Amino acid sequence: MENYYTPKEISDKLKLNIRTIYKWIREGRVNAVKLGDVWRISESELNRLLKGGE
């Protein structure tokens, strides 16, 4: 099963402002799923970002 992260966890890992992550989600640059009130980003999407696929 794949792990999912909050935008805050992603911003900490990438050392970016959390607003940048939310902006990327709005622009469609980051694939995310909204579960209730919280966005979640998959581990495979995180790996894509870390490899420079952004």
Buried (B, 14 or more C-beta within 10 A) or exposed (E): EEEBBBBEBBBEEBEBEBEBBBEBBEEEEBEBEEEEEEBBBBEEBBEBBEEEEE
